[in-house]
């Protein structure tokens, strides 16, 4: 049971990291697009 929990946590951690990185990239892209449109 403990090993299963660890696997879930590791997978969730990877997914969370990908989501956070993706959101950061979208934010940066949005800022760049906003700057270019002026």
N, C-alpha and C positions, 0 to 999 in steps of 0.2 A: 504493500500500500504506500509506503514511504517513497519507494522508487517511482511509482506512478505519479505521485504528487510532484516529485522533483522534475520529472519529464514534462509535466503540464506547465510548471513554473518556467522552465527553460524555454519551452516553445512559446509561451505567452510573452515572456521577456523579449524574445526575438521579434515577435509580431509587434509588440508595443514600440520597440526601437525603430522598426521599419515605418510604422505609422507616424511616429514623432519626426523622423527624418523627412518623410514625405510632406508632412504639414509645414515643416521649416522651409523646404524647397518651394512649396506653393507660395508661402509668404514672401520669400525672396523674389520669386518670379513676379508676383503681384506688384511688389515695390518697384522692380525694374520696369515693368510695363507702365506703371503710373508715372515714373520719372520720364520715360521716353515719350509719353503722350503729351507732355508739357512743352 
